[in-house]
Each structure stands twice: as C-alpha cells, then as structure tokens.
Amino acid sequence: MKRAPIIFWMLYMLFFAIPFPMILYYTINSEYDITDLKDKDPWLALSVLAISVIFWAILLAGFFQKWVLSVFIKKYRLEKLLINGIRREAKILSVSKISKTGDKYDSYELDLSVKNLVDTEIILHKAKVIDSQAHERRFETGKRVDLLIDQELKHIPCFVFASTEVTVNTKAILLGVLSWLIMLALIIGYYSYAYQSESFGMGWRFMSFVHPLIVCSTILLLYHILGKVVFRIAEKKPDKLNQIRFKGRRAAAKIASARQTGRFMNAQPVIHFELEYTDDHQHKYFKSLEKVVNLLELDSTKDESIDIFYLRENPEVIAFASDINEKRLTS
C-alpha cells in the first residue's frame, strides 16, 4: 500500500516529462513552421541538438550507475567491510522473526549488545539478518554473534554480520542492463524518427528549444538532480549520531540547567540542557544540547546527571546515551 502513492506520483511526473511535451509540440507545430525551415539558423539548431545529446548522455550514465553499477559498488563495499572491518562479539538481547511464509530463508530483526570501536558498550536495535542455515539456530536470545564494524564509517551499512555472504542478483543485473538498453534504443529511435519526419532534407534545422528532444531531457535531468538532492538529505551516509555511536565514549554529564524551549515534537516538549562533563583525559567541557523528553519523564530533567556519549577524537561532539541506544538502524 505504501508503494501505491509513490508509483502514482512517479507516473504523474513522468507524464509531464515525456508524453505531455510531445503532445504539446506536435499539436502546435504546423505546416507553416515546417516550410519555414530554410530560414532557421543552422548553428543554433546544431547547438540545441548538442545540448540535448549531452543531457540524454548524462541521464543514461545516471541510470546505468543506478541500475547496474550501484550493485557492484555495494558488493565491493561489503566485501571490503568483511575484510577490513573490526571484529566485535555481540550478545543477542531479543529476536523478532520478520520473514513471511514461503520465503526461501528465515530473516530476523535482532537487538544486540556490543562494544563499539573504542570498547564502549552500546545497543544496536533492529539489526536485520537473513539466516541461510536455520538448522544451526545461531540467532536466538542469549547467543553471541560476530560483527564487523566499519572503521571509517563513511557508508551505510556501518556494520555487517561476520557470517555475511556477498552475492549478486544476476536476474536484477540483467533486468537493469535490459532496461538501460531499451531506454538507449528508444532515445536513438526517436532521434532517427524526428530527423526523418521533420528535416525535409534540411538537416537538423527543425531542432529548437521547444522540441521534445531537448524539453524531455531537460525535465528528466531536473527530476534526476532533484532526486539526488532528496535522497542525499534522506540519509544515505552515516549521520553524526552513528559516528558517536560507533566511535563514542560514555560519560556522566552534570546537568547545570534544563529548561523547556517552548517547541514540541510529536506532542512531546523539547528540552534545552546545559551540561558539564570530562573526557578520559580529565579535560572539562561545557556544552548545550536539546532533547525531546517524554511528558511522563519530565522529572528526569531534575536529576543531577545524565549519561552522554562523546567522540574520543573530538570530545565537544556529544549525544545523549538514550538517543544512541534508542535510535533504530539497519546493519
């Protein structure tokens, strides 16, 4: 059900990117425009043609990267993580089966207790794992599993299970290549059709800034750029909280003051904390930090101290321990 609105809006946007400009162009275009081709500037037409080719080339490169190359990039990053990742033993705190009847393998969401890269105990929630060897009963509450944590934390995932096997879905790759070749053939075919039906022996003089070859490619390129911006904002790389989670040390911070900001998130008040804490070198720091506090837990703001995590290499970067251990993330 969640995919239905996404598919609708994709088709809606695709209509205004391809069919609509074509319908508009071929409806408005008249015989007078065609007979007037000899008066068109050939260099302007060739410039528009070159721009359209560049735009389509950029789009084709982007789609090839998304449909084909991205699979191999992810495979390379996982294999690199399996080789260079820091091994940590994790204890399974809870197990939730998420696979459906008929699935080839069982899959689970695990809550794990593990030491991070600086040997501080953290909780990892909702770590997904596919069990290809269910008979071994490896993923049960109380048992231990090995994780490999990325030292650089530049990409998602930040960690994988040491038993992970990296494979490529050949059918998905073939489908991606086939889709890309079809798209390439349609673009080349349209260039050929437009030339044969609109040139009338005068070359590319019919090309203009309102021709679908340039309009469609421009709109699709704008969609492509907008999509990249949106997905980049929507967390494609480890955020600051993940950096603190896997590289942070735990400390008890003294609450110098705590006051309501007047802002709310999901009907819960946002509290502004003034904190005082020391790092493992006994250097003292004073930092302010805001946190959404449940209405039922407002009394906790009157406590003398609260647990935080700070980055060892930059102790002024901090986060509340509750946020570190509560945020859900996928391996």
N, C-alpha and C positions, 0 to 999 in steps of 0.2 A: 504493500500500500504506500510506503514511503517513496518508492521509486516513481509512482504514477505522476505526481506533480513535477518531478524533475524531468521525466520524459516529455510531458506536455510542454513545459517551458523551453526545452531544447528544440522540439519540433516547431514551436511558435517562433523562436528566434531564427531557426533555420529557414522558415518560410520567408521572413523579411530579408534574409541574406542572399537567397538564391532565386526561388520562383518569383517573388514579388518584383525585384528589379528587372527580370526578364519580361514578365508580363507588361510592366510599365513601358519598357523600352520598345518592344515590338508592337505595342498598341499605338504609341505616339509616333513612331517612325513612319514616314510617308514616302511616296514615290518621289516627291519633290526633293526630299533630303538625299535620296539615292542619286538622282540625276545631277545633283549639285556637287558630287564627289570631286570633280576635277578642280574645283575652286578651294578645296581643303588644303591646309598646309601639311605636306608630307612629313616634314621633320617633327611637327607636333604630334602627328599620328604615330610615328615611329617611337617617339618619346613615351607616349601613353602606352603603346604596346610593350616597350621595355619595362616600364613600371609594373604593368600587370604581370609580366613573366616573373619579375623579381618577387612580387607579392605571392604569387602561386608557389614559387620555389621555396620561399620561407615557410609557407603553410605546409607544403609537402614534407619539408625537413622536420617541422614540428610534429606532424602526425606520425612520421616514421620513427622519430625518437620516442613518442608516447606509446605507440602500438607495438614496436619491435625492440628498439634499443634499450628502453627502460627496463625490460625484463632481464636482459643480460647485465645491465648496470646493478640492479638489485641482487642478482645472483652473485656478481663479483663482490659486492659489499658484504653479503652474508658469508661468503667463503673467506674473505679477509678477516671478518669478525671471528669466525671459527678458528682461524689460525693464530691471530694476534690478540684475541680477547683475553682479559684477566679472569681466570677461573675462580669461582666462588661457590661454596656449597650452601644451598638454600633449604630451609625446612618448610614443608608444605603445611600451612595452617588450616586451609579449607579447600574443598574441591567442589566444583559445580559443573555437571555434565551439560554441554551445550549442543552436542551433535544430535541429529534427528534420525528417526528410524529410516533405514535404507542407506545411510551414509557409509562409504567404504571403510572409514576409520572413525573411532571414537575421538571426540575433541572435548577439551575441558577448559574452564577458567579457574586458575589457581590463585590463592592468596599465599604469598611467600614471605618468609623472614630470612634476610640475607645481609651479609656485611658488604658495604659499598667499597669503592676503590681506596678509601682511607680507613677501612676497617671499622666503620660505624654501622651499627645495626639499623636497618630500615625495613619497611614493609612494602612489598610490591603487590598491588591489587589487580585482579582481573588479567593475569598473565595467561594468554591463550597458548594452548599446546595441542597438537594432534598426535594421538597415540597409535602408532603403526604396529605396536607389539603389545596389544592389550593383555595377552596371556601372562605377561611378566608383572602386571599390576604395579607399575612403577609410580603411578600418580594417585596416591592415597594419603589421606590426612596423617601427619606424623612422619611420613617418609621424607627422605632427603634426595634432592636432585642437584646436579651441577649446572651452573650458569656460566656464560662467558660474557663479560661486560666490556663494552667498547671503551678504550682508554681515551679516545679523542672526543667522543660524544658529539660528532658533527652531523650524524644522520640517524633517522629512525630506521630500524629499531636500535635502542640503546643496549639491549642485551638479547641473547638467544639461549636456548637450552643446549647444553653441550652435546646432546644426542641428536640435534637437528641434522637432517639430511637435505641438502640443497639439490633440487631438481628443476627442470624447465618443463613447462606445459607445452609440449610440441604442437598440440592442436591449437592452442591460443596463439602461438607464434605464427603458425601457418595462416590462421584466420586474419591476424594482423597484417601479414605480408600481402595476402589476397585482397584485403580491404584497401590497402595502400595502392596496389597495382590497379584496382578498379577505379579508384579516385584519379590516379595518374592518367589512365586511359580516357576517362570522361573529360578531363581538362584538355588533353591533347585533341580529343574528338571534337570538343566544342570550338577550339581554335580553328580546326580544319573546316568545320561546318560554317562558322562565321565568315571565314575567308572565301569559301566557295559561294556562299549565298549573298554576301554583301559587298564583295570587292568590285565586281563587274569589270574586271580587267584593269583596275586602277590601283592594285596593290592594297596596302593597309590603310588607305586614306579614310576608310569608314570608321577607324578607331577614334574614339573621343572619351572624355572623362565621364560620360553618361552611359557608355557601353557596359553591358553586364560583365564582360571580361575583367574590367577594372573595378566596377562597383561591387560585384560579388566578392572579389578577392579582398578588397579594402574592408568590407563589412566583416568578413570571416577573420581577417587579420586582427581587427579591433576586438572581436569576440575572443580570439586566441590570447591577445595581450591581457584583456580583462580577466580571463580565466586564470592566467598565470599569477596575476596580482592577488586574486581572491584565494587561490589555493596556497599561495605563499603566506598569506595572512592567517589562513586556517590551520596552521601548524603542520608543516612538512619537515621541520627540523626540530631537534630537541630544544625546548624552551629553557628559560633561566631556572625554573623550578626543577627540571630534570638535571641540569648541571649541578645544582645544590644537592639534589637527591643522591646522585652517584659520586659526587666529589666532596660533599659537605661533612663537617664535624658537628656533633651535637654539643650544645651548651645550655646552661640555665641562665636566662637573662632576667635581670631585675626590672620589674615594671615601675618606672619612675612616675608615669601617669597614664591614664586610659580615659578617653572621652569619646562620646558619640559625635560623629561628623554631621549628622542630620540626613545622610544618604542611606538608602536601603537597597538591598539586592535580594530578589525573591522574598520580599517582605521581611527580611532579616536586617538588622542595623549594621552599618559599617563603623567599626571602632578604630580610632587612631591611638596607637600605642607609642609611648616614648620608652625606649629600652636602654639598659646598660648591661654590658657583658664583656667578658675577657676571652681571648683566644688561648690556644695551647702554649703560647709563648708569654702568657700573662700580660699581654697588651690590652688596655681597656678601650672600649668603643662605646659611642653613644649614637643610636640610630632610631629613626621613627619608622613605623610600619603600620599599615592598615590591614584589617582583617574583618571578614564577615563573621559575626558571632550569633549563634542561635539565641533566640529570645529566652529560652529556658536555661541558657548557660551564661547569662549576663553577670551572674555573681562571680564567675571566674575572673572577670576584669579587676576584681578587688584583691586577687591573690598577690603575694609578694613577688613571685617569679613565674616565668613561663618558659617552656623549652623551645629552643630555636636550633636551626642548622646554619652554619656559615661556611663559605668557601675557604679552604685552607690557604690557597694562593692569594685570595682577596677577601679578608675577613669582614669587610664592610658590606659584602653581598650576603644577605641573610633571608631566611624564610622561616615561618613557624613550623615546628615539628609536626603539628597536627595537619598542616597542609601537605607536607612532604609525605606523610603516611596515609593520607586520605584520598589524594588525587588518583584517579584510575588511569592506568596506562596499559598499553599492549606491548608485549615483547616484540 
